[in-house]
Amino acid sequence: MQETRRRVLEALADGPVTGPELADSLDVSRAAVWKHVEALREVGFTIASDDDGYVLDGVPEFGAEAVEFGLDAPFEVEYHDSIDSTNRRARELAQDDAGDVVVLADEQTGGKGRLDRAWSSPSGGIWLSLVLRPEVPAAHVPAFTLATAVAVTRAAREAGVDARIKWPNDVVVGDGVGPEGRPNGDGEAVDEELKLAGILTETQGEADRVSWVVVGVGINANVDVADLPAERGVTSLRQEVGDVDRRVFTQRVLEALDELRDDLPGAVEEWTEYASTLGKRVRVETPGGTVEGEAVDVEFPGALVIDTGDERVTVTAGDCEHLRPV
């Protein structure tokens, strides 16, 4: 958000304040104040005006200015009602030397997850990609995936959802091991983990230092489960707790990630507190073959340690499946 417009909005939130008072405090013309007020109204802010001056009466449900307003993190937001892929747009911005930018959309028409899987992104979700420029070696980049999973999990738990993290990049609901499971939205018992959000991290740079990192996040927020892929277990915030304030939820994710990116080892440690994978029998398909055993630890920057019974194997990447206890 343009700095003068941000200051106008902050003044209106503390209002009422008259046009002349705003013009004097911001050192702009009264005409400029009026233009900023009208621009804010156009993007959905409700601004009342009477003899006492202007006052902010309402904030839009979603959008760039809405998320930036009150955001306690240094991110600029670019919003799209619909876009093919927020990650694609974020890569473009990264190539143009952007940093600390969030590409946010109400709907994606061509979203992708890990292993180039299609990611359904209907209207009502939270689909975003962050452009970061961390001063870290390339080997540390996986920690950003784990940090982002922690940020989403924090926000989900704040909203009342008992979210957990499945290695390496899924935020899920349910533990997948109970004999009777948990009730779903129809009151039926399910014992599978239902996917709430996924994360896809891309990067470019040299071995000793990355140029940029793009972290894509897809959160099934205010969407019906029927509108999400049926081939695997999924859920949404709407399904779990009803519709949430997407503006506030997005802010919580961004604020948490801004905190966690400054302490990646701490983020990985916190990841273990929310992990649904640790302590379970798993099967991980890796480029070098299948590894099966008990997941016993996660090592920085995000490698999964599996006890096969014969040895401990450290897996840096792969497709993880949780197995039922023997």
Steps between C-alpha positions, in 0.01 A plus 500: 500500500626845413641664815280811502189286449608278787534805726159629390346162586667491841371851574147402396514199730572737788243752374288690453743736332423785265643544153693814594647327807612206286646730237700691761629192684603325178624815323281440195215690340136453597439376146763232553330393822168469319660290225652263755168466682318423175767249399457319831124495453545351154688200639235434764578707809188655653578861586233721654506877471312758702558835667757342732704372207587162354498176696569138403186291546594174330784302342459288183481123545809431290746661263839669501411812695287302745782258586762777519282704738609407851755244377792480743749377239690682222326342202352674200193321363402459134143368473316324217135395494613216275840391372644187342772458764621724780836319488541580132431868565730497804784358287450786255526752783808322637670522161428874508687528833190526719517392862260473794206491260190284540298398196150428633196367313138410566521231231771314307425336168828313451649440841760226549624310804800274559596264218305725260166379635197713421379705797132595500469865603136614498372840601491543875838346575825670595748455216821694542868500409774692678812637336786491750867592468665331797874510551537126552675216315290294261521201735284689753208565264295193609467664841277766343248229410493379860483856637204577274323183613546617859359843413189348341456258789519783752232693313277193466527423870419861583185454290405190699629223271718225650746518211817293475780468246576202278857491372608684303240751388138418589291649779241241597212433739468162670773259606421207274556238770192488720295180475179698474638824365341839546159618377497681166252766394232233443549345841671191363818362657812540289852399596692653215690826502316762300706758315430860592794676335806432289827681439724512195843667524711601201839668494777634281859579588845358562609236749631752752212746475153505348380780276133458588255261658133476399277328754158407365221431749158357423248504785153353467326781684137595433436230240278193491673163513288396202686756290839348588663189345326179604790264429668572834375601844452875528333743733458875532472760771131531408456126553679503835387820671288696253609800295793700633614857446740441209660840547592427862604141425733616223649766727569241770681275252714784366583637846601156627718431198667839533593403856609144415719587201746673733549177699481206262648248748236609752231463235607142429497427873146640529401292195568185704246615761223494238625203298253221425776297331739444791440175683311346209593223264558658161585408147692764306553476126834666428700538178726224631224258592246428774582550868265347758510510877421724797544876461704596805632851442537798268844650456570856388425621238215249470627147437290212633682232703351150462586199712463201268578251772842434353628857477403864516455658159489877445262600220526851357214477248228258407130416497402392852218260582388430855448129568274338756677358806612139468 
